[in-house]
Amino acid sequence: MQDNDKAFLEFIVGSLVDHKDDIKIDRVVDEMGVLLTLTVNRDDMGKVIGRQGNTAKAMRTLLRVIGMKNNARVNLKINEPAGGEPFSGASASVDDAIAGLKNDMEVI
């Protein structure tokens, strides 16, 4: 496969993010197949994952197609930002969101 999968992922992610210099892709091959580990700037995480994870799912599907063409299993892992802290622009905590939903339900 000679890193076709890595080059493809780098092209796709580079088209999505604002901080292209912060893209890091590690490629590991073992008996299970190919594992691509993606790290991006914390401000770009939302763009890479997409709404309800749809962008990440689409990237994984396309990488599987590339893998099938080359008789390999390709998986994508997206690293969390350092410390697992919410990225900028993140909404309030889960408890606050649930409280907001309860208030909305009372209005109905």
Biopython code that builds the backbone (N, CA, C, O; Angstrom):
import numpy as np
from Bio.PDB.StructureBuilder import StructureBuilder

atoms = [
    (1, "MET", "N", (0.842, -1.191, 0.000)),
    (1, "MET", "CA", (0.000, 0.000, 0.000)),
    (1, "MET", "C", (0.880, 1.245, 0.000)),
    (1, "MET", "O", (0.486, 2.295, -0.508)),
    (2, "GLN", "N", (2.050, 1.120, 0.562)),
    (2, "GLN", "CA", (3.071, 2.153, 0.507)),
    (2, "GLN", "C", (2.552, 3.536, 0.899)),
    (2, "GLN", "O", (2.787, 4.516, 0.192)),
    (3, "ASP", "N", (1.872, 3.606, 1.989)),
    (3, "ASP", "CA", (1.418, 4.876, 2.573)),
    (3, "ASP", "C", (0.396, 5.637, 1.735)),
    (3, "ASP", "O", (0.205, 6.832, 1.959)),
    (4, "ASN", "N", (-0.270, 4.985, 0.771)),
    (4, "ASN", "CA", (-1.345, 5.650, 0.031)),
    (4, "ASN", "C", (-2.445, 6.080, 0.978)),
    (4, "ASN", "O", (-3.026, 7.153, 0.820)),
    (5, "ASP", "N", (-2.734, 5.231, 1.976)),
    (5, "ASP", "CA", (-3.779, 5.544, 2.942)),
    (5, "ASP", "C", (-3.406, 6.767, 3.775)),
    (5, "ASP", "O", (-4.252, 7.620, 4.043)),
    (6, "LYS", "N", (-2.159, 6.851, 4.178)),
    (6, "LYS", "CA", (-1.697, 7.989, 4.983)),
    (6, "LYS", "C", (-1.748, 9.279, 4.161)),
    (6, "LYS", "O", (-2.192, 10.311, 4.664)),
    (7, "ALA", "N", (-1.304, 9.231, 2.917)),
    (7, "ALA", "CA", (-1.337, 10.414, 2.051)),
    (7, "ALA", "C", (-2.773, 10.865, 1.802)),
    (7, "ALA", "O", (-3.061, 12.062, 1.782)),
    (8, "PHE", "N", (-3.674, 9.899, 1.612)),
    (8, "PHE", "CA", (-5.084, 10.221, 1.400)),
    (8, "PHE", "C", (-5.671, 10.917, 2.631)),
    (8, "PHE", "O", (-6.346, 11.941, 2.515)),
    (9, "LEU", "N", (-5.405, 10.346, 3.811)),
    (9, "LEU", "CA", (-5.920, 10.938, 5.052)),
    (9, "LEU", "C", (-5.358, 12.332, 5.260)),
    (9, "LEU", "O", (-6.081, 13.241, 5.666)),
    (10, "GLU", "N", (-4.076, 12.505, 4.985)),
    (10, "GLU", "CA", (-3.461, 13.817, 5.148)),
    (10, "GLU", "C", (-4.105, 14.847, 4.214)),
    (10, "GLU", "O", (-4.304, 15.996, 4.608)),
    (11, "PHE", "N", (-4.430, 14.447, 2.985)),
    (11, "PHE", "CA", (-5.092, 15.340, 2.042)),
    (11, "PHE", "C", (-6.479, 15.734, 2.535)),
    (11, "PHE", "O", (-6.838, 16.911, 2.521)),
    (12, "ILE", "N", (-7.264, 14.736, 2.977)),
    (12, "ILE", "CA", (-8.636, 15.006, 3.436)),
    (12, "ILE", "C", (-8.631, 15.914, 4.661)),
    (12, "ILE", "O", (-9.335, 16.923, 4.696)),
    (13, "VAL", "N", (-7.834, 15.553, 5.662)),
    (13, "VAL", "CA", (-7.802, 16.333, 6.904)),
    (13, "VAL", "C", (-7.250, 17.728, 6.629)),
    (13, "VAL", "O", (-7.739, 18.710, 7.187)),
    (14, "GLY", "N", (-6.240, 17.820, 5.778)),
    (14, "GLY", "CA", (-5.683, 19.128, 5.435)),
    (14, "GLY", "C", (-6.699, 20.043, 4.780)),
    (14, "GLY", "O", (-6.611, 21.264, 4.902)),
    (15, "SER", "N", (-7.660, 19.458, 4.087)),
    (15, "SER", "CA", (-8.718, 20.251, 3.456)),
    (15, "SER", "C", (-9.756, 20.737, 4.454)),
    (15, "SER", "O", (-10.474, 21.701, 4.187)),
    (16, "LEU", "N", (-9.837, 20.074, 5.603)),
    (16, "LEU", "CA", (-10.859, 20.407, 6.599)),
    (16, "LEU", "C", (-10.393, 21.408, 7.652)),
    (16, "LEU", "O", (-11.175, 22.253, 8.087)),
    (17, "VAL", "N", (-9.130, 21.322, 8.068)),
    (17, "VAL", "CA", (-8.667, 22.054, 9.250)),
    (17, "VAL", "C", (-8.074, 23.408, 8.901)),
    (17, "VAL", "O", (-7.729, 23.681, 7.751)),
    (18, "ASP", "N", (-7.962, 24.260, 9.935)),
    (18, "ASP", "CA", (-7.338, 25.567, 9.794)),
    (18, "ASP", "C", (-5.843, 25.516, 10.096)),
    (18, "ASP", "O", (-5.068, 26.273, 9.511)),
    (19, "HIS", "N", (-5.430, 24.631, 11.003)),
    (19, "HIS", "CA", (-4.035, 24.524, 11.439)),
    (19, "HIS", "C", (-3.381, 23.311, 10.772)),
    (19, "HIS", "O", (-3.200, 22.270, 11.404)),
    (20, "LYS", "N", (-3.032, 23.450, 9.509)),
    (20, "LYS", "CA", (-2.473, 22.334, 8.739)),
    (20, "LYS", "C", (-1.124, 21.860, 9.288)),
    (20, "LYS", "O", (-0.775, 20.686, 9.160)),
    (21, "ASP", "N", (-0.376, 22.771, 9.894)),
    (21, "ASP", "CA", (0.940, 22.406, 10.422)),
    (21, "ASP", "C", (0.850, 21.497, 11.639)),
    (21, "ASP", "O", (1.833, 20.844, 11.991)),
    (22, "ASP", "N", (-0.310, 21.441, 12.287)),
    (22, "ASP", "CA", (-0.479, 20.625, 13.491)),
    (22, "ASP", "C", (-0.974, 19.210, 13.198)),
    (22, "ASP", "O", (-1.179, 18.425, 14.124)),
    (23, "ILE", "N", (-1.166, 18.879, 11.934)),
    (23, "ILE", "CA", (-1.627, 17.530, 11.575)),
    (23, "ILE", "C", (-0.469, 16.557, 11.762)),
    (23, "ILE", "O", (0.630, 16.762, 11.249)),
    (24, "LYS", "N", (-0.748, 15.486, 12.515)),
    (24, "LYS", "CA", (0.257, 14.435, 12.700)),
    (24, "LYS", "C", (-0.445, 13.096, 12.498)),
    (24, "LYS", "O", (-1.460, 12.812, 13.134)),
    (25, "ILE", "N", (0.103, 12.285, 11.613)),
    (25, "ILE", "CA", (-0.469, 10.972, 11.330)),
    (25, "ILE", "C", (0.613, 9.921, 11.533)),
    (25, "ILE", "O", (1.652, 9.947, 10.875)),
    (26, "ASP", "N", (0.355, 8.995, 12.455)),
    (26, "ASP", "CA", (1.256, 7.873, 12.685)),
    (26, "ASP", "C", (0.650, 6.638, 12.036)),
    (26, "ASP", "O", (-0.551, 6.395, 12.151)),
    (27, "ARG", "N", (1.481, 5.862, 11.356)),
    (27, "ARG", "CA", (1.015, 4.663, 10.664)),
    (27, "ARG", "C", (1.737, 3.453, 11.233)),
    (27, "ARG", "O", (2.966, 3.392, 11.217)),
    (28, "VAL", "N", (0.969, 2.486, 11.740)),
    (28, "VAL", "CA", (1.526, 1.264, 12.311)),
    (28, "VAL", "C", (0.898, 0.076, 11.587)),
    (28, "VAL", "O", (-0.321, 0.008, 11.430)),
    (29, "VAL", "N", (1.734, -0.850, 11.152)),
    (29, "VAL", "CA", (1.268, -2.061, 10.484)),
    (29, "VAL", "C", (1.595, -3.251, 11.380)),
    (29, "VAL", "O", (2.729, -3.405, 11.831)),
    (30, "ASP", "N", (0.592, -4.091, 11.633)),
    (30, "ASP", "CA", (0.810, -5.327, 12.386)),
    (30, "ASP", "C", (-0.070, -6.422, 11.810)),
    (30, "ASP", "O", (-0.625, -6.260, 10.723)),
    (31, "GLU", "N", (-0.208, -7.535, 12.520)),
    (31, "GLU", "CA", (-0.991, -8.659, 11.998)),
    (31, "GLU", "C", (-2.481, -8.343, 11.892)),
    (31, "GLU", "O", (-3.206, -9.033, 11.175)),
    (32, "MET", "N", (-2.943, -7.322, 12.587)),
    (32, "MET", "CA", (-4.350, -6.924, 12.531)),
    (32, "MET", "C", (-4.645, -6.003, 11.341)),
    (32, "MET", "O", (-5.805, -5.830, 10.966)),
    (33, "GLY", "N", (-3.616, -5.421, 10.753)),
    (33, "GLY", "CA", (-3.803, -4.515, 9.631)),
    (33, "GLY", "C", (-3.041, -3.222, 9.844)),
    (33, "GLY", "O", (-1.987, -3.207, 10.479)),
    (34, "VAL", "N", (-3.577, -2.146, 9.312)),
    (34, "VAL", "CA", (-2.937, -0.831, 9.382)),
    (34, "VAL", "C", (-3.735, 0.036, 10.348)),
    (34, "VAL", "O", (-4.961, 0.109, 10.263)),
    (35, "LEU", "N", (-3.034, 0.691, 11.264)),
    (35, "LEU", "CA", (-3.669, 1.630, 12.181)),
    (35, "LEU", "C", (-3.098, 3.012, 11.907)),
    (35, "LEU", "O", (-1.896, 3.240, 12.047)),
    (36, "LEU", "N", (-3.974, 3.931, 11.515)),
    (36, "LEU", "CA", (-3.595, 5.324, 11.338)),
    (36, "LEU", "C", (-4.081, 6.095, 12.552)),
    (36, "LEU", "O", (-5.270, 6.072, 12.871)),
    (37, "THR", "N", (-3.171, 6.775, 13.230)),
    (37, "THR", "CA", (-3.520, 7.567, 14.407)),
    (37, "THR", "C", (-3.376, 9.033, 14.039)),
    (37, "THR", "O", (-2.296, 9.492, 13.669)),
    (38, "LEU", "N", (-4.481, 9.761, 14.145)),
    (38, "LEU", "CA", (-4.539, 11.162, 13.727)),
    (38, "LEU", "C", (-4.551, 12.083, 14.939)),
    (38, "LEU", "O", (-5.325, 11.893, 15.877)),
    (39, "THR", "N", (-3.680, 13.080, 14.899)),
    (39, "THR", "CA", (-3.659, 14.118, 15.924)),
    (39, "THR", "C", (-3.752, 15.466, 15.223)),
    (39, "THR", "O", (-2.991, 15.746, 14.296)),
    (40, "VAL", "N", (-4.692, 16.303, 15.672)),
    (40, "VAL", "CA", (-4.853, 17.639, 15.093)),
    (40, "VAL", "C", (-4.921, 18.655, 16.221)),
    (40, "VAL", "O", (-5.023, 18.293, 17.393)),
    (41, "ASN", "N", (-4.863, 19.911, 15.860)),
    (41, "ASN", "CA", (-4.994, 20.998, 16.818)),
    (41, "ASN", "C", (-6.356, 20.900, 17.506)),
    (41, "ASN", "O", (-7.351, 20.532, 16.882)),
    (42, "ARG", "N", (-6.389, 21.229, 18.780)),
    (42, "ARG", "CA", (-7.635, 21.106, 19.551)),
    (42, "ARG", "C", (-8.771, 21.946, 18.962)),
    (42, "ARG", "O", (-9.938, 21.579, 19.100)),
    (43, "ASP", "N", (-8.450, 23.059, 18.311)),
    (43, "ASP", "CA", (-9.492, 23.901, 17.720)),
    (43, "ASP", "C", (-10.110, 23.272, 16.472)),
    (43, "ASP", "O", (-11.191, 23.676, 16.044)),
    (44, "ASP", "N", (-9.429, 22.286, 15.889)),
    (44, "ASP", "CA", (-9.915, 21.648, 14.670)),
    (44, "ASP", "C", (-10.635, 20.320, 14.922)),
    (44, "ASP", "O", (-11.110, 19.693, 13.975)),
    (45, "MET", "N", (-10.721, 19.886, 16.164)),
    (45, "MET", "CA", (-11.326, 18.588, 16.470)),
    (45, "MET", "C", (-12.764, 18.494, 15.976)),
    (45, "MET", "O", (-13.162, 17.464, 15.432)),
    (46, "GLY", "N", (-13.539, 19.542, 16.155)),
    (46, "GLY", "CA", (-14.930, 19.529, 15.722)),
    (46, "GLY", "C", (-15.068, 19.354, 14.217)),
    (46, "GLY", "O", (-15.988, 18.686, 13.745)),
    (47, "LYS", "N", (-14.163, 19.950, 13.473)),
    (47, "LYS", "CA", (-14.207, 19.830, 12.009)),
    (47, "LYS", "C", (-13.852, 18.415, 11.569)),
    (47, "LYS", "O", (-14.420, 17.901, 10.606)),
    (48, "VAL", "N", (-12.917, 17.789, 12.270)),
    (48, "VAL", "CA", (-12.477, 16.447, 11.904)),
    (48, "VAL", "C", (-13.542, 15.411, 12.271)),
    (48, "VAL", "O", (-13.770, 14.461, 11.522)),
    (49, "ILE", "N", (-14.185, 15.591, 13.412)),
    (49, "ILE", "CA", (-15.188, 14.620, 13.862)),
    (49, "ILE", "C", (-16.530, 14.864, 13.175)),
    (49, "ILE", "O", (-17.190, 13.912, 12.759)),
    (50, "GLY", "N", (-16.937, 16.115, 13.051)),
    (50, "GLY", "CA", (-18.196, 16.438, 12.385)),
    (50, "GLY", "C", (-19.397, 16.238, 13.294)),
    (50, "GLY", "O", (-19.274, 15.743, 14.414)),
    (51, "ARG", "N", (-20.552, 16.630, 12.794)),
    (51, "ARG", "CA", (-21.788, 16.476, 13.571)),
    (51, "ARG", "C", (-22.101, 15.002, 13.750)),
    (51, "ARG", "O", (-22.154, 14.238, 12.786)),
    (52, "GLN", "N", (-22.302, 14.624, 14.980)),
    (52, "GLN", "CA", (-22.607, 13.243, 15.358)),
    (52, "GLN", "C", (-21.566, 12.266, 14.818)),
    (52, "GLN", "O", (-21.859, 11.087, 14.615)),
    (53, "GLY", "N", (-20.355, 12.758, 14.587)),
    (53, "GLY", "CA", (-19.276, 11.892, 14.134)),
    (53, "GLY", "C", (-19.336, 11.507, 12.672)),
    (53, "GLY", "O", (-18.629, 10.595, 12.245)),
    (54, "ASN", "N", (-20.166, 12.184, 11.898)),
    (54, "ASN", "CA", (-20.355, 11.799, 10.497)),
    (54, "ASN", "C", (-19.107, 11.978, 9.644)),
    (54, "ASN", "O", (-18.844, 11.158, 8.764)),
    (55, "THR", "N", (-18.336, 13.027, 9.885)),
    (55, "THR", "CA", (-17.119, 13.234, 9.100)),
    (55, "THR", "C", (-16.102, 12.137, 9.403)),
    (55, "THR", "O", (-15.477, 11.600, 8.488)),
    (56, "ALA", "N", (-15.936, 11.806, 10.672)),
    (56, "ALA", "CA", (-15.011, 10.735, 11.059)),
    (56, "ALA", "C", (-15.466, 9.393, 10.477)),
    (56, "ALA", "O", (-14.640, 8.611, 10.006)),
    (57, "LYS", "N", (-16.765, 9.125, 10.507)),
    (57, "LYS", "CA", (-17.285, 7.872, 9.927)),
    (57, "LYS", "C", (-16.999, 7.805, 8.438)),
    (57, "LYS", "O", (-16.617, 6.755, 7.921)),
    (58, "ALA", "N", (-17.183, 8.914, 7.754)),
    (58, "ALA", "CA", (-16.940, 8.947, 6.308)),
    (58, "ALA", "C", (-15.464, 8.703, 6.005)),
    (58, "ALA", "O", (-15.139, 7.970, 5.071)),
    (59, "MET", "N", (-14.568, 9.311, 6.783)),
    (59, "MET", "CA", (-13.140, 9.087, 6.578)),
    (59, "MET", "C", (-12.790, 7.619, 6.812)),
    (59, "MET", "O", (-12.016, 7.033, 6.056)),
    (60, "ARG", "N", (-13.360, 7.030, 7.857)),
    (60, "ARG", "CA", (-13.091, 5.608, 8.136)),
    (60, "ARG", "C", (-13.591, 4.717, 6.998)),
    (60, "ARG", "O", (-12.922, 3.756, 6.617)),
    (61, "THR", "N", (-14.758, 5.036, 6.463)),
    (61, "THR", "CA", (-15.304, 4.254, 5.349)),
    (61, "THR", "C", (-14.397, 4.347, 4.123)),
    (61, "THR", "O", (-14.101, 3.332, 3.492)),
    (62, "LEU", "N", (-13.960, 5.546, 3.789)),
    (62, "LEU", "CA", (-13.083, 5.716, 2.630)),
    (62, "LEU", "C", (-11.745, 5.012, 2.830)),
    (62, "LEU", "O", (-11.198, 4.441, 1.887)),
    (63, "LEU", "N", (-11.217, 5.048, 4.049)),
    (63, "LEU", "CA", (-9.960, 4.355, 4.326)),
    (63, "LEU", "C", (-10.135, 2.841, 4.208)),
    (63, "LEU", "O", (-9.223, 2.148, 3.757)),
    (64, "ARG", "N", (-11.300, 2.324, 4.611)),
    (64, "ARG", "CA", (-11.558, 0.889, 4.454)),
    (64, "ARG", "C", (-11.589, 0.500, 2.978)),
    (64, "ARG", "O", (-11.107, -0.569, 2.603)),
    (65, "VAL", "N", (-12.158, 1.375, 2.140)),
    (65, "VAL", "CA", (-12.204, 1.113, 0.701)),
    (65, "VAL", "C", (-10.780, 1.059, 0.136)),
    (65, "VAL", "O", (-10.457, 0.174, -0.657)),
    (66, "ILE", "N", (-9.943, 1.996, 0.543)),
    (66, "ILE", "CA", (-8.547, 1.984, 0.109)),
    (66, "ILE", "C", (-7.873, 0.695, 0.570)),
    (66, "ILE", "O", (-7.109, 0.081, -0.174)),
    (67, "GLY", "N", (-8.163, 0.298, 1.797)),
    (67, "GLY", "CA", (-7.593, -0.934, 2.324)),
    (67, "GLY", "C", (-8.058, -2.158, 1.552)),
    (67, "GLY", "O", (-7.249, -3.035, 1.249)),
    (68, "MET", "N", (-9.341, -2.236, 1.229)),
    (68, "MET", "CA", (-9.862, -3.383, 0.480)),
    (68, "MET", "C", (-9.204, -3.468, -0.893)),
    (68, "MET", "O", (-8.917, -4.561, -1.382)),
    (69, "LYS", "N", (-8.971, -2.333, -1.501)),
    (69, "LYS", "CA", (-8.326, -2.307, -2.815)),
    (69, "LYS", "C", (-6.915, -2.886, -2.737)),
    (69, "LYS", "O", (-6.411, -3.444, -3.711)),
    (70, "ASN", "N", (-6.284, -2.749, -1.573)),
    (70, "ASN", "CA", (-4.915, -3.209, -1.384)),
    (70, "ASN", "C", (-4.824, -4.435, -0.475)),
    (70, "ASN", "O", (-3.746, -4.756, 0.024)),
    (71, "ASN", "N", (-5.949, -5.124, -0.258)),
    (71, "ASN", "CA", (-5.993, -6.331, 0.589)),
    (71, "ASN", "C", (-5.452, -6.099, 1.991)),
    (71, "ASN", "O", (-4.669, -6.901, 2.501)),
    (72, "ALA", "N", (-5.861, -5.022, 2.603)),
    (72, "ALA", "CA", (-5.437, -4.706, 3.969)),
    (72, "ALA", "C", (-6.614, -4.125, 4.736)),
    (72, "ALA", "O", (-7.530, -3.552, 4.147)),
    (73, "ARG", "N", (-6.583, -4.276, 6.034)),
    (73, "ARG", "CA", (-7.593, -3.659, 6.901)),
    (73, "ARG", "C", (-7.008, -2.368, 7.449)),
    (73, "ARG", "O", (-5.959, -2.380, 8.094)),
    (74, "VAL", "N", (-7.685, -1.250, 7.192)),
    (74, "VAL", "CA", (-7.204, 0.060, 7.634)),
    (74, "VAL", "C", (-8.172, 0.604, 8.669)),
    (74, "VAL", "O", (-9.378, 0.671, 8.431)),
    (75, "ASN", "N", (-7.635, 0.995, 9.823)),
    (75, "ASN", "CA", (-8.433, 1.585, 10.898)),
    (75, "ASN", "C", (-7.909, 2.976, 11.207)),
    (75, "ASN", "O", (-6.722, 3.253, 11.036)),
    (76, "LEU", "N", (-8.797, 3.850, 11.663)),
    (76, "LEU", "CA", (-8.443, 5.221, 12.011)),
    (76, "LEU", "C", (-8.754, 5.477, 13.470)),
    (76, "LEU", "O", (-9.862, 5.215, 13.938)),
    (77, "LYS", "N", (-7.766, 5.992, 14.186)),
    (77, "LYS", "CA", (-7.946, 6.415, 15.576)),
    (77, "LYS", "C", (-7.677, 7.910, 15.615)),
    (77, "LYS", "O", (-6.666, 8.380, 15.092)),
    (78, "ILE", "N", (-8.586, 8.659, 16.236)),
    (78, "ILE", "CA", (-8.424, 10.105, 16.359)),
    (78, "ILE", "C", (-8.110, 10.405, 17.818)),
    (78, "ILE", "O", (-8.924, 10.139, 18.702)),
    (79, "ASN", "N", (-6.929, 10.959, 18.067)),
    (79, "ASN", "CA", (-6.515, 11.275, 19.433)),
    (79, "ASN", "C", (-7.292, 12.462, 19.983)),
    (79, "ASN", "O", (-7.595, 13.413, 19.263)),
    (80, "GLU", "N", (-7.608, 12.388, 21.273)),
    (80, "GLU", "CA", (-8.248, 13.512, 21.959)),
    (80, "GLU", "C", (-7.240, 14.620, 22.173)),
    (80, "GLU", "O", (-6.036, 14.367, 22.156)),
    (81, "PRO", "N", (-7.710, 15.852, 22.374)),
    (81, "PRO", "CA", (-6.781, 16.928, 22.733)),
    (81, "PRO", "C", (-6.106, 16.605, 24.062)),
    (81, "PRO", "O", (-6.628, 15.818, 24.852)),
    (82, "ALA", "N", (-4.968, 17.199, 24.305)),
    (82, "ALA", "CA", (-4.197, 16.930, 25.522)),
    (82, "ALA", "C", (-5.050, 17.109, 26.765)),
    (82, "ALA", "O", (-5.733, 18.123, 26.914)),
    (83, "GLY", "N", (-5.013, 16.131, 27.656)),
    (83, "GLY", "CA", (-5.748, 16.213, 28.913)),
    (83, "GLY", "C", (-7.217, 15.898, 28.797)),
    (83, "GLY", "O", (-7.919, 15.883, 29.808)),
    (84, "GLY", "N", (-7.705, 15.647, 27.607)),
    (84, "GLY", "CA", (-9.113, 15.326, 27.424)),
    (84, "GLY", "C", (-10.034, 16.489, 27.740)),
    (84, "GLY", "O", (-11.228, 16.292, 27.965)),
    (85, "GLU", "N", (-9.493, 17.692, 27.760)),
    (85, "GLU", "CA", (-10.307, 18.867, 28.046)),
    (85, "GLU", "C", (-11.161, 19.196, 26.827)),
    (85, "GLU", "O", (-10.755, 18.913, 25.700)),
    (86, "PRO", "N", (-12.334, 19.787, 27.030)),
    (86, "PRO", "CA", (-13.149, 20.166, 25.886)),
    (86, "PRO", "C", (-12.422, 21.207, 25.049)),
    (86, "PRO", "O", (-11.741, 22.080, 25.588)),
    (87, "PHE", "N", (-12.569, 21.114, 23.728)),
    (87, "PHE", "CA", (-11.927, 22.085, 22.866)),
    (87, "PHE", "C", (-12.681, 23.395, 22.930)),
    (87, "PHE", "O", (-13.814, 23.439, 23.411)),
    (88, "SER", "N", (-12.059, 24.473, 22.445)),
    (88, "SER", "CA", (-12.687, 25.790, 22.538)),
    (88, "SER", "C", (-14.022, 25.783, 21.804)),
    (88, "SER", "O", (-14.172, 25.153, 20.757)),
    (89, "GLY", "N", (-14.972, 26.487, 22.368)),
    (89, "GLY", "CA", (-16.291, 26.541, 21.768)),
    (89, "GLY", "C", (-17.195, 25.409, 22.220)),
    (89, "GLY", "O", (-18.329, 25.303, 21.752)),
    (90, "ALA", "N", (-16.721, 24.569, 23.111)),
    (90, "ALA", "CA", (-17.523, 23.446, 23.585)),
    (90, "ALA", "C", (-18.664, 23.961, 24.455)),
    (90, "ALA", "O", (-18.557, 25.010, 25.090)),
    (91, "SER", "N", (-19.742, 23.214, 24.472)),
    (91, "SER", "CA", (-20.904, 23.623, 25.256)),
    (91, "SER", "C", (-20.678, 23.318, 26.733)),
    (91, "SER", "O", (-19.619, 22.827, 27.123)),
    (92, "ALA", "N", (-21.670, 23.609, 27.533)),
    (92, "ALA", "CA", (-21.585, 23.397, 28.978)),
    (92, "ALA", "C", (-21.495, 21.910, 29.293)),
    (92, "ALA", "O", (-21.518, 21.069, 28.395)),
    (93, "SER", "N", (-21.392, 21.605, 30.565)),
    (93, "SER", "CA", (-21.248, 20.215, 30.984)),
    (93, "SER", "C", (-22.524, 19.420, 30.705)),
    (93, "SER", "O", (-23.570, 19.989, 30.393)),
    (94, "VAL", "N", (-22.421, 18.121, 30.820)),
    (94, "VAL", "CA", (-23.556, 17.235, 30.586)),
    (94, "VAL", "C", (-24.676, 17.537, 31.583)),
    (94, "VAL", "O", (-25.850, 17.556, 31.212)),
    (95, "ASP", "N", (-24.316, 17.772, 32.849)),
    (95, "ASP", "CA", (-25.329, 18.082, 33.864)),
    (95, "ASP", "C", (-26.109, 19.347, 33.498)),
    (95, "ASP", "O", (-27.328, 19.405, 33.659)),
    (96, "ASP", "N", (-25.391, 20.355, 33.006)),
    (96, "ASP", "CA", (-26.063, 21.594, 32.593)),
    (96, "ASP", "C", (-26.989, 21.347, 31.401)),
    (96, "ASP", "O", (-28.078, 21.914, 31.322)),
    (97, "ALA", "N", (-26.546, 20.497, 30.477)),
    (97, "ALA", "CA", (-27.365, 20.188, 29.309)),
    (97, "ALA", "C", (-28.637, 19.451, 29.716)),
    (97, "ALA", "O", (-29.714, 19.741, 29.195)),
    (98, "ILE", "N", (-28.519, 18.496, 30.647)),
    (98, "ILE", "CA", (-29.696, 17.755, 31.120)),
    (98, "ILE", "C", (-30.651, 18.680, 31.843)),
    (98, "ILE", "O", (-31.866, 18.584, 31.670)),
    (99, "ALA", "N", (-30.107, 19.583, 32.658)),
    (99, "ALA", "CA", (-30.957, 20.545, 33.361)),
    (99, "ALA", "C", (-31.706, 21.421, 32.362)),
    (99, "ALA", "O", (-32.883, 21.725, 32.558)),
    (100, "GLY", "N", (-31.021, 21.827, 31.288)),
    (100, "GLY", "CA", (-31.662, 22.634, 30.258)),
    (100, "GLY", "C", (-32.772, 21.878, 29.561)),
    (100, "GLY", "O", (-33.817, 22.454, 29.257)),
    (101, "LEU", "N", (-32.563, 20.581, 29.297)),
    (101, "LEU", "CA", (-33.601, 19.769, 28.671)),
    (101, "LEU", "C", (-34.820, 19.628, 29.578)),
    (101, "LEU", "O", (-35.958, 19.683, 29.111)),
    (102, "LYS", "N", (-34.579, 19.447, 30.875)),
    (102, "LYS", "CA", (-35.686, 19.335, 31.829)),
    (102, "LYS", "C", (-36.498, 20.615, 31.851)),
    (102, "LYS", "O", (-37.727, 20.577, 31.911)),
    (103, "ASN", "N", (-35.809, 21.755, 31.803)),
    (103, "ASN", "CA", (-36.523, 23.034, 31.786)),
    (103, "ASN", "C", (-37.343, 23.169, 30.520)),
    (103, "ASN", "O", (-38.468, 23.667, 30.557)),
    (104, "ASP", "N", (-36.790, 22.729, 29.398)),
    (104, "ASP", "CA", (-37.534, 22.793, 28.129)),
    (104, "ASP", "C", (-38.758, 21.897, 28.181)),
    (104, "ASP", "O", (-39.809, 22.259, 27.651)),
    (105, "MET", "N", (-38.643, 20.743, 28.805)),
    (105, "MET", "CA", (-39.770, 19.804, 28.907)),
    (105, "MET", "C", (-40.889, 20.394, 29.753)),
    (105, "MET", "O", (-42.064, 20.145, 29.480)),
    (106, "GLU", "N", (-40.544, 21.175, 30.780)),
    (106, "GLU", "CA", (-41.557, 21.772, 31.639)),
    (106, "GLU", "C", (-42.361, 22.819, 30.885)),
    (106, "GLU", "O", (-43.544, 23.019, 31.161)),
    (107, "VAL", "N", (-41.719, 23.487, 29.934)),
    (107, "VAL", "CA", (-42.383, 24.525, 29.154)),
    (107, "VAL", "C", (-43.441, 23.903, 28.236)),
    (107, "VAL", "O", (-44.495, 24.497, 28.007)),
    (108, "ILE", "N", (-43.160, 22.718, 27.719)),
    (108, "ILE", "CA", (-44.090, 22.059, 26.797)),
    (108, "ILE", "C", (-45.246, 21.597, 27.590)),
    (108, "ILE", "O", (-46.175, 21.007, 27.039)),
]
sb = StructureBuilder()
sb.init_structure("model")
sb.init_model(0)
sb.init_chain("A")
sb.init_seg("    ")
for serial, (resi, resn, name, xyz) in enumerate(atoms, 1):
    if name == "N":
        sb.init_residue(resn, " ", resi, " ")
    sb.init_atom(name, np.array(xyz, "f"), 0.0, 1.0, " ", f" {name:<3s}", serial, name[0])
structure = sb.get_structure()
